[in-house]
Amino acid sequence: MDPLDQLVDMLRPRALVWKRVTGRGDWAWRFPATEGVVFGRLVSGRCRFNLPGTQERNLEAGDYLLLTRPSTWLLRGGNEAAAIVDFDEIFAEMNPEPPDESDPELVRMVAGHFQFNTTNIEMLTAFLSPVVHLRANESSTRLNGVFALIDAEALDAPPGQEAVLTRLLEIVLIELMRSPELLLEQQHGMLAGLMDPQIAPALRAFHTDIGQGWSVSSLAAEAHMSRSAFSERFNTLVGQPPMMYVLQWRMAIARDALRAGRQSISDIALATGYGSASAFSTAFTRTVGRSPARFTRETG
């Protein structure tokens, strides 16, 4: 399976809610922390975004914002002195009627909240930066096309809206992941490896057959590199040694399979490259901190 297909398949994104929000004059909204992803587009006006621990950012019409598992964060418009209020309280009072879009002080945003399978939720933060801010002139033609579809779908309430928005989000995530030049904060990881002509063949070979008996030598052969040169380049680009990457992905696949409960431990061991259920159980317990049986009981 393609590495990005595998990642999205494990995360299983699901759209929870989409909102149309408007602000005018001086305002400051506080949004709650979430384990999912917040995704929004500023349709008109301008405002400021702040996530504690990051630099404040100015948002202009046409900008997109994607936040991965954010802590409490703020949006502000107008004067800095505006009192901060919880967004849930303000949204409940917002007028559902379409606002006067000719109003020069109007700030209008379409935003959504998406949740993911929690079994391997840490994989999300490994491949997406905490804050992705795409300015209107920075996104690709392909992304702009998807964003236009999201805007159109979210501004109405047609049948099947959640299913459509969920699939559009998957496309956005994949487009972002396979275009790391758009993610300036992305310095290393699987995405950087997939963009490298030498490391990419090894990554794709591994993800196509995770259960094979991979070693540094066999991965290096896929890259047509010496063992030492491959290890050094892989570590630099991906951010960890090759066999650590192999182990982490095998454990992610195993956690997903154990939670689903449709395969025996022996089958999972074979699928993840272990010669026996006992060898797999030992590796899983050492890596995850719980035996496969305990993990299944506590997460199933």
C-alpha positions as CSV (number, residue, x, y, z in Angstrom):
1,M,0.0,0.0,0.0
2,D,1.1,3.5,-0.7
3,P,2.6,5.1,2.5
4,L,0.1,8.0,2.5
5,D,-2.8,5.8,1.7
6,Q,-1.8,3.6,4.7
7,L,-1.5,6.6,7.0
8,V,-5.0,8.0,6.1
9,D,-6.5,4.5,6.3
10,M,-5.2,4.1,9.9
11,L,-6.2,7.6,11.0
12,R,-9.7,7.3,9.5
13,P,-10.7,11.1,9.4
14,R,-14.3,11.9,10.1
15,A,-16.0,15.3,9.8
16,L,-17.8,16.2,13.0
17,V,-19.2,19.7,12.4
18,W,-18.8,22.6,10.0
19,K,-19.7,26.2,11.0
20,R,-20.1,29.5,9.3
21,V,-18.9,32.2,11.7
22,T,-18.9,36.0,11.4
23,G,-17.4,38.8,13.4
24,R,-17.6,42.5,13.3
25,G,-15.9,45.3,15.1
26,D,-13.8,44.4,18.1
27,W,-13.9,40.8,19.2
28,A,-11.7,38.0,20.7
29,W,-12.8,34.4,20.6
30,R,-11.3,31.6,22.6
31,F,-11.5,28.1,21.1
32,P,-11.2,24.9,23.2
33,A,-8.4,22.4,22.9
34,T,-9.1,19.3,20.8
35,E,-7.5,16.0,19.9
36,G,-8.6,16.3,16.3
37,V,-7.9,18.8,13.6
38,V,-9.4,22.3,13.1
39,F,-9.6,23.4,9.6
40,G,-10.9,26.8,8.3
41,R,-10.8,29.3,5.5
42,L,-11.2,33.1,6.0
43,V,-13.7,34.1,3.3
44,S,-13.7,37.8,3.9
45,G,-12.1,40.4,6.2
46,R,-9.0,40.0,8.3
47,C,-8.2,38.8,11.8
48,R,-5.3,37.6,14.0
49,F,-4.6,34.0,15.1
50,N,-2.7,33.0,18.3
51,L,-1.8,29.6,19.6
52,P,0.2,29.8,22.9
53,G,3.8,29.0,22.3
54,T,3.7,30.2,18.6
55,Q,4.0,33.6,17.0
56,E,0.8,35.5,16.3
57,R,-0.3,35.3,12.7
58,N,-2.3,37.7,10.6
59,L,-5.0,36.1,8.5
60,E,-6.3,37.7,5.3
61,A,-9.2,36.8,3.0
62,G,-8.5,33.6,1.2
63,D,-6.1,32.2,3.8
64,Y,-6.4,28.6,5.1
65,L,-5.6,27.4,8.6
66,L,-5.1,23.9,9.8
67,L,-4.4,23.1,13.4
68,T,-3.4,19.6,14.6
69,R,-4.4,18.7,18.1
70,P,-4.2,22.3,19.3
71,S,-4.4,23.5,22.8
72,T,-6.7,26.5,23.6
73,W,-6.3,29.1,20.9
74,L,-7.6,32.6,20.0
75,L,-8.9,34.6,17.0
76,R,-9.1,38.3,17.3
77,G,-10.6,41.1,15.2
78,G,-10.3,44.9,15.6
79,N,-9.0,46.3,18.8
80,E,-6.5,44.3,21.0
81,A,-8.4,45.4,24.1
82,A,-11.5,43.4,23.2
83,A,-12.6,41.1,26.0
84,I,-11.9,37.4,25.4
85,V,-15.1,35.2,25.3
86,D,-15.5,31.5,24.7
87,F,-16.5,30.8,21.2
88,D,-19.2,28.3,22.0
89,E,-21.1,31.0,23.8
90,I,-20.8,33.5,20.9
91,F,-21.7,30.9,18.3
92,A,-25.0,30.0,20.0
93,E,-26.0,33.7,19.7
94,M,-24.9,34.2,16.1
95,N,-27.6,35.2,13.6
96,P,-28.1,32.3,11.2
97,E,-29.2,34.7,8.5
98,P,-26.6,35.5,5.8
99,P,-24.7,38.6,6.8
100,D,-24.3,41.8,4.7
101,E,-21.2,40.9,2.8
102,S,-20.8,44.5,1.6
103,D,-19.9,45.5,5.2
104,P,-16.2,46.4,5.1
105,E,-15.7,45.4,8.8
106,L,-17.2,42.0,8.3
107,V,-15.0,38.9,9.0
108,R,-16.4,35.7,7.7
109,M,-15.0,32.2,8.1
110,V,-16.0,28.7,7.2
111,A,-14.5,26.3,9.7
112,G,-14.7,22.6,10.6
113,H,-13.6,20.2,13.3
114,F,-12.4,16.7,12.4
115,Q,-11.7,13.7,14.6
116,F,-9.5,10.7,14.0
117,N,-9.1,7.2,15.2
118,T,-7.2,7.5,18.5
119,T,-5.3,4.3,18.3
120,N,-2.5,5.9,16.4
121,I,-3.3,9.5,16.8
122,E,0.4,10.3,17.4
123,M,1.0,9.5,13.8
124,L,-1.0,12.7,12.9
125,T,1.4,15.0,14.7
126,A,4.4,13.1,13.2
127,F,3.3,14.1,9.7
128,L,1.5,17.5,10.1
129,S,2.9,20.5,11.9
130,P,0.8,21.9,14.8
131,V,0.0,25.0,12.7
132,V,-0.4,25.0,8.9
133,H,-1.1,28.5,7.6
134,L,-1.5,28.7,3.8
135,R,-1.9,32.2,2.4
136,A,-4.2,32.7,-0.5
137,N,-1.3,33.0,-2.9
138,E,0.6,30.0,-1.6
139,S,-1.8,27.1,-2.1
140,S,-1.5,25.0,-5.3
141,T,-4.1,25.0,-8.1
142,R,-5.2,21.5,-7.0
143,L,-5.7,22.6,-3.4
144,N,-7.6,25.7,-4.4
145,G,-10.0,23.5,-6.4
146,V,-10.6,21.3,-3.4
147,F,-11.0,24.3,-1.1
148,A,-13.6,25.7,-3.5
149,L,-15.6,22.5,-3.2
150,I,-15.3,22.6,0.6
151,D,-16.6,26.2,0.6
152,A,-19.5,25.3,-1.6
153,E,-20.4,22.2,0.4
154,A,-20.1,23.9,3.8
155,L,-22.2,27.0,2.8
156,D,-25.3,24.8,2.4
157,A,-26.7,21.7,4.0
158,P,-27.3,19.2,1.2
159,P,-27.9,15.5,1.9
160,G,-24.7,13.6,2.5
161,Q,-22.8,16.7,3.5
162,E,-20.7,15.0,6.2
163,A,-19.7,12.2,3.9
164,V,-18.6,14.6,1.2
165,L,-16.8,16.9,3.6
166,T,-15.0,13.9,5.1
167,R,-13.7,12.8,1.7
168,L,-12.7,16.3,0.7
169,L,-10.7,16.6,4.0
170,E,-8.9,13.3,3.1
171,I,-7.9,14.9,-0.2
172,V,-6.7,18.0,1.5
173,L,-4.6,16.1,4.0
174,I,-3.1,13.9,1.2
175,E,-2.3,17.0,-0.9
176,L,-0.6,18.7,2.0
177,M,1.3,15.6,2.9
178,R,2.6,15.0,-0.6
179,S,3.5,18.7,-1.1
180,P,5.8,19.4,1.9
181,E,7.0,22.5,0.1
182,L,3.7,24.0,1.3
183,L,4.5,23.0,4.9
184,L,7.4,25.2,5.8
185,E,7.7,23.8,9.3
186,Q,8.1,20.3,8.0
187,Q,11.8,19.6,8.2
188,H,12.0,15.8,8.3
189,G,9.8,12.7,8.5
190,M,8.2,10.3,6.1
191,L,7.2,13.1,3.8
192,A,10.7,14.3,3.4
193,G,11.8,10.8,2.7
194,L,9.1,10.3,0.0
195,M,10.3,13.5,-1.8
196,D,13.9,12.1,-2.0
197,P,14.6,10.1,-5.1
198,Q,17.0,7.8,-3.3
199,I,15.1,7.1,0.0
200,A,11.6,7.1,-1.6
201,P,12.0,3.7,-3.3
202,A,13.0,2.1,0.0
203,L,10.0,3.6,1.8
204,R,7.6,2.5,-0.8
205,A,9.0,-1.0,-0.9
206,F,8.7,-1.3,2.8
207,H,5.1,0.0,2.9
208,T,4.1,-2.4,0.1
209,D,5.2,-5.4,2.1
210,I,5.6,-4.5,5.8
211,G,5.7,-8.2,6.7
212,Q,8.9,-8.9,4.8
213,G,12.0,-9.6,6.8
214,W,13.5,-6.1,6.3
215,S,17.0,-5.1,7.3
216,V,19.1,-2.0,6.7
217,S,20.9,-3.9,3.9
218,S,17.7,-4.9,2.1
219,L,16.3,-1.4,2.4
220,A,19.6,0.1,1.1
221,A,19.4,-2.3,-1.8
222,E,16.0,-0.8,-2.8
223,A,17.6,2.6,-2.7
224,H,20.7,1.4,-4.7
225,M,22.9,2.7,-2.0
226,S,25.6,1.3,0.3
227,R,24.3,0.4,3.8
228,S,26.2,3.2,5.5
229,A,25.3,5.9,3.0
230,F,21.6,4.8,3.1
231,S,21.5,4.8,6.9
232,E,23.0,8.3,7.1
233,R,20.7,9.8,4.5
234,F,17.6,8.1,5.9
235,N,18.4,9.3,9.4
236,T,18.9,12.9,8.1
237,L,15.7,13.0,6.1
238,V,13.3,10.9,8.1
239,G,14.7,11.8,11.5
240,Q,15.3,8.3,12.8
241,P,17.3,5.2,11.9
242,P,15.8,2.9,9.3
243,M,15.0,0.0,11.6
244,M,13.4,2.3,14.2
245,Y,11.1,3.6,11.5
246,V,10.3,0.0,10.5
247,L,9.5,-0.9,14.1
248,Q,7.3,2.1,14.7
249,W,5.2,1.4,11.6
250,R,4.9,-2.3,12.4
251,M,3.6,-1.4,15.9
252,A,1.2,1.1,14.5
253,I,-0.2,-1.5,12.1
254,A,-0.4,-4.0,15.0
255,R,-2.2,-1.6,17.3
256,D,-4.8,-0.9,14.6
257,A,-5.3,-4.6,14.0
258,L,-5.6,-5.5,17.6
259,R,-8.2,-2.8,18.3
260,A,-10.2,-3.9,15.3
261,G,-10.2,-7.4,16.8
262,R,-10.6,-9.2,13.5
263,Q,-7.2,-11.0,13.3
264,S,-5.5,-13.5,15.6
265,I,-2.2,-12.5,17.2
266,S,-0.5,-15.1,15.0
267,D,-1.9,-13.4,11.8
268,I,-0.9,-10.0,13.1
269,A,2.6,-11.3,13.8
270,L,3.0,-12.6,10.3
271,A,1.6,-9.4,8.8
272,T,4.1,-7.3,10.7
273,G,7.2,-9.3,10.0
274,Y,7.5,-11.5,13.0
275,G,8.1,-15.3,12.7
276,S,5.9,-16.2,15.7
277,A,3.3,-14.9,18.0
278,S,5.7,-15.1,20.9
279,A,8.3,-13.0,19.1
280,F,5.7,-10.4,18.1
281,S,4.3,-10.3,21.7
282,T,7.7,-9.7,23.1
283,A,8.4,-6.8,20.6
284,F,5.0,-5.3,21.1
285,T,5.2,-5.4,24.9
286,R,8.7,-3.9,24.9
287,T,7.6,-1.1,22.5
288,V,4.1,-0.3,23.6
289,G,4.4,-1.0,27.3
290,R,1.5,-3.5,27.3
291,S,1.1,-7.0,26.1
292,P,-1.1,-7.5,23.0
293,A,-3.8,-9.1,25.1
294,R,-3.8,-6.3,27.6
295,F,-3.8,-3.7,24.9
296,T,-6.9,-5.4,23.3
297,R,-8.8,-5.5,26.6
298,E,-8.1,-1.9,27.4
299,T,-8.8,-0.4,23.9
300,G,-11.2,-2.8,22.3
